[in-house]
Amino acid sequence: IMARNKIPGTYNGIHRNVMRESSGNPLAINNWDSNAKAGIPSKGLLQVIDPTFKAYHVPGTSMNPYDPVANITAACNYAAHKYGSIDNVNGAY
C-alpha cells in the first residue's frame, strides 16, 4: 500500500517507531498527554490523533484508527510530509 501510494519508509523505521509508541499494541491509547487532555488521544500502533489520521488517511484502508494497516499508512504518510519519511523519526512526532 505504501509503495503504491509512493509513501517512503522501511520496515526497520516503522518497527522502531511502533515499539517506541505502542510496544506493538494496536489498541494502545494515550489518555494522559496534552492531546488526551484536549480530547483527542493518540491511538494505535503509531499513536496517531484523529485529526492527523483523517488528514493523512490512505484511500483503500480502513477508517478505523486502531486498524494496524490504516494506522501505519496514515502515520507514515504524515511522517513523509513532515519529516521526509518515518525513517527520519527518532522520537515522538
VMD Tcl script that builds the backbone (N, CA, C; Angstrom):
set m [mol new atoms 279]
animate dup $m
set s [atomselect $m all]
$s set {name element resname resid chain x y z} {
  {N N ILE 1 A 0.840 -1.194 0.000}
  {CA C ILE 1 A 0.000 0.000 0.000}
  {C C ILE 1 A 0.880 1.250 0.000}
  {N N MET 2 A 1.928 1.231 0.810}
  {CA C MET 2 A 2.807 2.399 0.859}
  {C C MET 2 A 3.518 2.608 -0.473}
  {N N ALA 3 A 4.045 1.556 -1.057}
  {CA C ALA 3 A 4.736 1.681 -2.340}
  {C C ALA 3 A 3.779 2.179 -3.416}
  {N N ARG 4 A 2.576 1.628 -3.438}
  {CA C ARG 4 A 1.579 2.011 -4.433}
  {C C ARG 4 A 1.216 3.500 -4.301}
  {N N ASN 5 A 1.272 4.020 -3.082}
  {CA C ASN 5 A 0.939 5.420 -2.832}
  {C C ASN 5 A 2.169 6.320 -2.704}
  {N N LYS 6 A 3.329 5.757 -3.048}
  {CA C LYS 6 A 4.596 6.496 -3.017}
  {C C LYS 6 A 4.894 7.120 -1.648}
  {N N ILE 7 A 4.608 6.335 -0.590}
  {CA C ILE 7 A 4.908 6.755 0.777}
  {C C ILE 7 A 6.208 6.068 1.178}
  {N N PRO 8 A 7.264 6.829 1.443}
  {CA C PRO 8 A 8.534 6.205 1.799}
  {C C PRO 8 A 8.509 5.633 3.215}
  {N N GLY 9 A 9.379 4.684 3.459}
  {CA C GLY 9 A 9.525 4.112 4.794}
  {C C GLY 9 A 9.947 2.657 4.712}
  {N N THR 10 A 10.785 2.271 5.648}
  {CA C THR 10 A 11.263 0.891 5.693}
  {C C THR 10 A 10.637 0.156 6.868}
  {N N TYR 11 A 10.728 -1.161 6.800}
  {CA C TYR 11 A 10.253 -1.985 7.911}
  {C C TYR 11 A 10.948 -1.561 9.202}
  {N N ASN 12 A 12.258 -1.364 9.140}
  {CA C ASN 12 A 13.008 -1.007 10.351}
  {C C ASN 12 A 12.544 0.320 10.939}
  {N N GLY 13 A 12.293 1.318 10.094}
  {CA C GLY 13 A 11.813 2.610 10.577}
  {C C GLY 13 A 10.432 2.498 11.198}
  {N N ILE 14 A 9.567 1.725 10.562}
  {CA C ILE 14 A 8.216 1.523 11.101}
  {C C ILE 14 A 8.306 0.756 12.417}
  {N N HIS 15 A 9.040 -0.338 12.433}
  {CA C HIS 15 A 9.149 -1.171 13.631}
  {C C HIS 15 A 9.705 -0.383 14.810}
  {N N ARG 16 A 10.765 0.381 14.579}
  {CA C ARG 16 A 11.374 1.181 15.652}
  {C C ARG 16 A 10.346 2.131 16.271}
  {N N ASN 17 A 9.583 2.792 15.428}
  {CA C ASN 17 A 8.595 3.746 15.912}
  {C C ASN 17 A 7.397 3.066 16.563}
  {N N VAL 18 A 6.952 1.948 16.020}
  {CA C VAL 18 A 5.853 1.188 16.638}
  {C C VAL 18 A 6.249 0.755 18.045}
  {N N MET 19 A 7.441 0.229 18.191}
  {CA C MET 19 A 7.864 -0.266 19.502}
  {C C MET 19 A 7.982 0.880 20.508}
  {N N ARG 20 A 8.439 2.042 20.080}
  {CA C ARG 20 A 8.543 3.183 20.979}
  {C C ARG 20 A 7.163 3.740 21.329}
  {N N GLU 21 A 6.284 3.830 20.353}
  {CA C GLU 21 A 4.996 4.484 20.556}
  {C C GLU 21 A 3.963 3.617 21.273}
  {N N SER 22 A 3.908 2.313 20.940}
  {CA C SER 22 A 2.823 1.468 21.468}
  {C C SER 22 A 3.271 0.105 21.974}
  {N N SER 23 A 4.549 -0.183 21.898}
  {CA C SER 23 A 5.087 -1.507 22.240}
  {C C SER 23 A 4.414 -2.604 21.411}
  {N N GLY 24 A 3.901 -2.235 20.258}
  {CA C GLY 24 A 3.285 -3.208 19.357}
  {C C GLY 24 A 1.828 -3.515 19.654}
  {N N ASN 25 A 1.198 -2.735 20.520}
  {CA C ASN 25 A -0.210 -2.951 20.859}
  {C C ASN 25 A -1.093 -2.114 19.934}
  {N N PRO 26 A -1.843 -2.747 19.012}
  {CA C PRO 26 A -2.666 -1.976 18.086}
  {C C PRO 26 A -3.832 -1.251 18.759}
  {N N LEU 27 A -4.151 -1.627 20.004}
  {CA C LEU 27 A -5.241 -0.977 20.733}
  {C C LEU 27 A -4.748 0.051 21.748}
  {N N ALA 28 A -3.465 0.389 21.681}
  {CA C ALA 28 A -2.888 1.364 22.623}
  {C C ALA 28 A -3.581 2.715 22.468}
  {N N ILE 29 A -3.782 3.364 23.596}
  {CA C ILE 29 A -4.343 4.712 23.605}
  {C C ILE 29 A -3.650 5.501 24.710}
  {N N ASN 30 A -3.299 6.733 24.389}
  {CA C ASN 30 A -2.632 7.599 25.355}
  {C C ASN 30 A -3.692 8.518 25.963}
  {N N ASN 31 A -4.009 8.279 27.212}
  {CA C ASN 31 A -5.038 9.058 27.896}
  {C C ASN 31 A -4.465 10.083 28.869}
  {N N TRP 32 A -3.179 10.438 28.746}
  {CA C TRP 32 A -2.590 11.325 29.744}
  {C C TRP 32 A -1.888 12.560 29.199}
  {N N ASP 33 A -1.494 12.584 27.914}
  {CA C ASP 33 A -0.709 13.727 27.424}
  {C C ASP 33 A -1.594 14.921 27.050}
  {N N SER 34 A -0.993 15.954 26.492}
  {CA C SER 34 A -1.733 17.175 26.153}
  {C C SER 34 A -2.819 16.924 25.107}
  {N N ASN 35 A -2.570 16.024 24.170}
  {CA C ASN 35 A -3.609 15.696 23.193}
  {C C ASN 35 A -4.818 15.062 23.887}
  {N N ALA 36 A -4.554 14.135 24.795}
  {CA C ALA 36 A -5.648 13.491 25.527}
  {C C ALA 36 A -6.418 14.512 26.348}
  {N N LYS 37 A -5.698 15.415 26.992}
  {CA C LYS 37 A -6.351 16.456 27.797}
  {C C LYS 37 A -7.208 17.371 26.936}
  {N N ALA 38 A -6.857 17.494 25.642}
  {CA C ALA 38 A -7.634 18.301 24.704}
  {C C ALA 38 A -8.777 17.494 24.081}
  {N N GLY 39 A -8.890 16.216 24.472}
  {CA C GLY 39 A -9.972 15.374 23.977}
  {C C GLY 39 A -9.672 14.609 22.707}
  {N N ILE 40 A -8.395 14.594 22.295}
  {CA C ILE 40 A -8.012 13.863 21.076}
  {C C ILE 40 A -6.810 12.957 21.370}
  {N N PRO 41 A -7.037 11.871 22.108}
  {CA C PRO 41 A -5.914 10.994 22.473}
  {C C PRO 41 A -5.280 10.310 21.261}
  {N N SER 42 A -3.998 10.038 21.388}
  {CA C SER 42 A -3.260 9.288 20.374}
  {C C SER 42 A -3.682 7.833 20.452}
  {N N LYS 43 A -3.805 7.190 19.260}
  {CA C LYS 43 A -4.329 5.833 19.200}
  {C C LYS 43 A -3.502 4.933 18.288}
  {N N GLY 44 A -3.526 3.654 18.589}
  {CA C GLY 44 A -2.993 2.643 17.690}
  {C C GLY 44 A -1.492 2.449 17.752}
  {N N LEU 45 A -1.012 1.677 16.803}
  {CA C LEU 45 A 0.395 1.289 16.773}
  {C C LEU 45 A 1.351 2.468 16.747}
  {N N LEU 46 A 1.022 3.502 15.979}
  {CA C LEU 46 A 1.917 4.653 15.858}
  {C C LEU 46 A 1.355 5.894 16.534}
  {N N GLN 47 A 0.360 5.701 17.404}
  {CA C GLN 47 A -0.167 6.768 18.257}
  {C C GLN 47 A -0.510 8.028 17.466}
  {N N VAL 48 A -1.511 7.907 16.611}
  {CA C VAL 48 A -1.974 8.989 15.754}
  {C C VAL 48 A -3.251 9.589 16.344}
  {N N ILE 49 A -3.334 10.918 16.388}
  {CA C ILE 49 A -4.572 11.551 16.837}
  {C C ILE 49 A -5.566 11.573 15.667}
  {N N ASP 50 A -6.858 11.620 15.990}
  {CA C ASP 50 A -7.886 11.529 14.952}
  {C C ASP 50 A -7.752 12.566 13.835}
  {N N PRO 51 A -7.504 13.852 14.127}
  {CA C PRO 51 A -7.375 14.810 13.020}
  {C C PRO 51 A -6.229 14.471 12.059}
  {N N THR 52 A -5.114 14.005 12.596}
  {CA C THR 52 A -3.984 13.611 11.745}
  {C C THR 52 A -4.330 12.366 10.958}
  {N N PHE 53 A -4.981 11.401 11.608}
  {CA C PHE 53 A -5.393 10.179 10.918}
  {C C PHE 53 A -6.298 10.526 9.738}
  {N N LYS 54 A -7.277 11.380 9.967}
  {CA C LYS 54 A -8.215 11.750 8.893}
  {C C LYS 54 A -7.518 12.518 7.771}
  {N N ALA 55 A -6.625 13.419 8.129}
  {CA C ALA 55 A -5.927 14.232 7.126}
  {C C ALA 55 A -4.969 13.414 6.269}
  {N N TYR 56 A -4.360 12.382 6.842}
  {CA C TYR 56 A -3.339 11.602 6.131}
  {C C TYR 56 A -3.779 10.171 5.847}
  {N N HIS 57 A -5.061 9.896 6.033}
  {CA C HIS 57 A -5.614 8.573 5.743}
  {C C HIS 57 A -5.298 8.193 4.300}
  {N N VAL 58 A -4.941 6.944 4.091}
  {CA C VAL 58 A -4.624 6.454 2.755}
  {C C VAL 58 A -5.858 5.740 2.201}
  {N N PRO 59 A -6.386 6.235 1.082}
  {CA C PRO 59 A -7.578 5.608 0.491}
  {C C PRO 59 A -7.373 4.107 0.283}
  {N N GLY 60 A -8.438 3.372 0.546}
  {CA C GLY 60 A -8.390 1.922 0.394}
  {C C GLY 60 A -8.084 1.208 1.697}
  {N N THR 61 A -7.735 1.973 2.744}
  {CA C THR 61 A -7.524 1.373 4.058}
  {C C THR 61 A -8.715 1.720 4.950}
  {N N SER 62 A -8.823 1.024 6.041}
  {CA C SER 62 A -9.914 1.210 6.983}
  {C C SER 62 A -9.933 2.637 7.533}
  {N N MET 63 A -11.107 3.106 7.895}
  {CA C MET 63 A -11.229 4.408 8.559}
  {C C MET 63 A -11.101 4.259 10.071}
  {N N ASN 64 A -10.789 3.064 10.538}
  {CA C ASN 64 A -10.618 2.787 11.961}
  {C C ASN 64 A -9.156 3.053 12.339}
  {N N PRO 65 A -8.888 4.039 13.209}
  {CA C PRO 65 A -7.502 4.356 13.552}
  {C C PRO 65 A -6.789 3.242 14.323}
  {N N TYR 66 A -7.536 2.263 14.818}
  {CA C TYR 66 A -6.915 1.131 15.505}
  {C C TYR 66 A -6.533 0.013 14.537}
  {N N ASP 67 A -6.997 0.098 13.301}
  {CA C ASP 67 A -6.627 -0.904 12.303}
  {C C ASP 67 A -5.138 -0.747 12.013}
  {N N PRO 68 A -4.356 -1.805 12.197}
  {CA C PRO 68 A -2.900 -1.672 12.049}
  {C C PRO 68 A -2.448 -1.112 10.695}
  {N N VAL 69 A -3.014 -1.598 9.615}
  {CA C VAL 69 A -2.602 -1.127 8.292}
  {C C VAL 69 A -2.984 0.337 8.104}
  {N N ALA 70 A -4.196 0.697 8.478}
  {CA C ALA 70 A -4.642 2.082 8.333}
  {C C ALA 70 A -3.821 3.020 9.205}
  {N N ASN 71 A -3.528 2.604 10.435}
  {CA C ASN 71 A -2.763 3.431 11.358}
  {C C ASN 71 A -1.342 3.640 10.846}
  {N N ILE 72 A -0.704 2.568 10.433}
  {CA C ILE 72 A 0.670 2.664 9.948}
  {C C ILE 72 A 0.757 3.507 8.687}
  {N N THR 73 A -0.133 3.273 7.726}
  {CA C THR 73 A -0.038 4.025 6.474}
  {C C THR 73 A -0.345 5.507 6.679}
  {N N ALA 74 A -1.323 5.826 7.529}
  {CA C ALA 74 A -1.623 7.233 7.805}
  {C C ALA 74 A -0.441 7.901 8.507}
  {N N ALA 75 A 0.121 7.233 9.502}
  {CA C ALA 75 A 1.258 7.796 10.231}
  {C C ALA 75 A 2.470 7.963 9.315}
  {N N CYS 76 A 2.720 6.985 8.467}
  {CA C CYS 76 A 3.855 7.084 7.543}
  {C C CYS 76 A 3.623 8.166 6.497}
  {N N ASN 77 A 2.380 8.342 6.076}
  {CA C ASN 77 A 2.044 9.413 5.137}
  {C C ASN 77 A 2.289 10.774 5.799}
  {N N TYR 78 A 1.853 10.917 7.044}
  {CA C TYR 78 A 2.108 12.143 7.804}
  {C C TYR 78 A 3.618 12.376 7.947}
  {N N ALA 79 A 4.343 11.345 8.378}
  {CA C ALA 79 A 5.790 11.468 8.581}
  {C C ALA 79 A 6.499 11.829 7.280}
  {N N ALA 80 A 6.029 11.285 6.163}
  {CA C ALA 80 A 6.637 11.605 4.869}
  {C C ALA 80 A 6.466 13.087 4.555}
  {N N HIS 81 A 5.288 13.624 4.817}
  {CA C HIS 81 A 5.040 15.042 4.543}
  {C C HIS 81 A 5.798 15.965 5.503}
  {N N LYS 82 A 5.929 15.549 6.751}
  {CA C LYS 82 A 6.552 16.414 7.760}
  {C C LYS 82 A 8.070 16.219 7.867}
  {N N TYR 83 A 8.529 14.954 7.753}
  {CA C TYR 83 A 9.947 14.639 8.006}
  {C C TYR 83 A 10.660 13.979 6.820}
  {N N GLY 84 A 9.945 13.711 5.751}
  {CA C GLY 84 A 10.548 13.048 4.600}
  {C C GLY 84 A 10.327 11.554 4.590}
  {N N SER 85 A 10.203 10.946 5.769}
  {CA C SER 85 A 9.982 9.502 5.899}
  {C C SER 85 A 9.859 9.152 7.366}
  {N N ILE 86 A 9.142 8.077 7.654}
  {CA C ILE 86 A 9.080 7.547 9.019}
  {C C ILE 86 A 10.483 7.155 9.491}
  {N N ASP 87 A 11.363 6.866 8.546}
  {CA C ASP 87 A 12.740 6.502 8.895}
  {C C ASP 87 A 13.495 7.653 9.561}
  {N N ASN 88 A 13.028 8.873 9.341}
  {CA C ASN 88 A 13.683 10.053 9.914}
  {C C ASN 88 A 13.118 10.437 11.269}
  {N N VAL 89 A 12.137 9.677 11.761}
  {CA C VAL 89 A 11.510 9.974 13.053}
  {C C VAL 89 A 12.185 9.137 14.127}
  {N N ASN 90 A 12.809 9.818 15.071}
  {CA C ASN 90 A 13.543 9.120 16.126}
  {C C ASN 90 A 13.050 9.512 17.514}
  {N N GLY 91 A 11.882 10.086 17.578}
  {CA C GLY 91 A 11.270 10.470 18.845}
  {C C GLY 91 A 9.801 10.714 18.596}
  {N N ALA 92 A 9.091 11.104 19.624}
  {CA C ALA 92 A 7.664 11.382 19.456}
  {C C ALA 92 A 7.479 12.437 18.373}
  {N N TYR 93 A 6.454 12.282 17.568}
  {CA C TYR 93 A 6.234 13.223 16.462}
  {C C TYR 93 A 4.866 13.843 16.499}
}
mol reanalyze $m
mol bondsrecalc $m
mol representation Tube
mol addrep $m
